Amino acid sequence: MATAAQPLAPSAPRDDYERLERALAGVEAPFALLDLDAIWWNADDMLRRAAGKPIRVASKSVRCRPLLRQILARDLGFRGLLTYTLPETLWLAGHGFDDLVVAYPTADRTAVAELARLTAERPTSAPVLMVDSAAQLDLIEAAVGDVPAPIRVAIELDVGYWTAGGRLKIGPKRSPIRTPEQAVALAREIERRRAVRLVGLMAYEGHIAGVGDRPPGKRLQARVIARLQRRSAAEIRERRAAVVAAVAAVAPLEFVNGGGTGSLHTTATEPAVTEVAAGSGFYAPTLFDAYSAFRLRPAAMFALPVVRKPAPSIATALGGGYLASGAGDAARLPAPHLPPGLRLDRFEGAGEVQTPLLGEPARGLAVGDRVYFRHAKAGELCERFETLHLVSGDRVVDELPTYRGEGRTFL
Ligand SMILES: Cc1ncc(COP(=O)(O)O)c(C=O)c1O
């Protein structure tokens, strides 16, 4: 397991463009690629920040089955998957993946019934469902009927930061369970029912793990974010420990999961947390550039061909409007990456059929040249491409299907 401190990741050098162009000369754009050397550099950096706590790999941020396999085989520090839908999870289980935890509640009754059959075969190791209320337990119960083995479930705890006397709530709006008392009440409700069995706890601090404390060009905002995140992390540390102690008295817990790419180094230090989660850090999309505590190497990109020159100073690429999910701000746009120095047009952004590029290097780009972009988020890029070209150095070493390339679109 990698634990030694690593130097800061190098920024994209100019010759990266020539290197990728050499590697991918035979591939027609548009295409997506992964820089394998950067992926493994990022993987080692995440293992270092997790400081010995196993990392459950967030599959939504990878969305490539053979790559998930390679990541899990790479280091024992990567253990199990945090999946995003139950049909995806059952599909992965059918392909031999085990130790699966579905991170989000499901309302798919057909898939729950299928999970009941799998749980009958593997009562102690079948995939785990996430719950945060009796309503989800009702749905599971109704879907499975009289089960031979109870469905394994985990409780999600809300670890948002409440301030101004509870009037301002910072963090994703997910679970209603916040206090040890609420968690114990739900744990008892689970224990009372024959169809389910409590095996774990999860608490994801998205306002720390997914929000960088160094947003570009916003120094004041950066200071506010950093202060709120410090306070929130301290509050979570206490509360998570109290909830874990209280729930463990009701049912033995196999795991307590927390964190994400942006919080590995803080969440992993909590004694109550048995494992951390991360996925985006492998691809290192642009939203993860904005952290002061670590730097990752851009690993996932897509290439578009320049198809027209509306003026000598503008190069217009084909397509490119791959916006990331979330609050619809400019940070969700893809970013031109190579050659360095290009920028999007303020009025057109990244479009469905074309993306005009401005900046000095645009003058030198001709019809047929290619431009490399980075997505703002990780796995969503895979919904646009059927394959990922794996580059190492200046060679393409493999081409892997995305979920979409395998005919699977789960969300
Ligand atoms: C429950 C949960 N854990 C962890 C993560 C972190 O994933 P990533 O490292 O890809 O940001 C997420 C991302 O949304 C999540 O929903």
The ligand as an SDF file (V2000), in Angstrom:
LIG
                    3D

 16 16  0  0  0  0  0  0  0  0999 V2000
  -22.3910    7.9930   -0.6900 C   0  0  0  0  0  0  0  0  0  0  0  0
  -21.2050    8.5200   -1.4040 C   0  0  0  0  0  0  0  0  0  0  0  0
  -19.9850    8.2080   -0.9410 N   0  0  0  0  0  0  0  0  0  0  0  0
  -18.8760    8.6400   -1.5620 C   0  0  0  0  0  0  0  0  0  0  0  0
  -18.9540    9.4360   -2.6710 C   0  0  0  0  0  0  0  0  0  0  0  0
  -17.6720    9.9460   -3.2450 C   0  0  0  0  0  0  0  0  0  0  0  0
  -17.4490    9.6020   -4.5250 O   0  0  0  0  0  0  0  0  0  0  0  0
  -16.3060   10.3330   -5.3390 P   0  0  0  0  0  0  0  0  0  0  0  0
  -15.0120    9.9920   -4.7120 O   0  0  0  0  0  0  0  0  0  0  0  0
  -16.4690    9.7520   -6.6860 O   0  0  0  0  0  0  0  0  0  0  0  0
  -16.5670   11.7900   -5.3120 O   0  0  0  0  0  0  0  0  0  0  0  0
  -20.2020    9.8030   -3.1830 C   0  0  0  0  0  0  0  0  0  0  0  0
  -20.3120   10.6690   -4.3610 C   0  0  0  0  0  0  0  0  0  0  0  0
  -21.3060   11.2460   -4.6810 O   0  0  0  0  0  0  0  0  0  0  0  0
  -21.3580    9.3220   -2.5320 C   0  0  0  0  0  0  0  0  0  0  0  0
  -22.5930    9.6410   -2.9750 O   0  0  0  0  0  0  0  0  0  0  0  0
  1  2  1  0
  2  3  1  0
  2 15  2  0
  3  4  2  0
  4  5  1  0
  5  6  1  0
  5 12  2  0
  6  7  1  0
  7  8  1  0
  8  9  2  0
  8 10  1  0
  8 11  1  0
 12 13  1  0
 12 15  1  0
 13 14  2  0
 15 16  1  0
M  END
$$$$
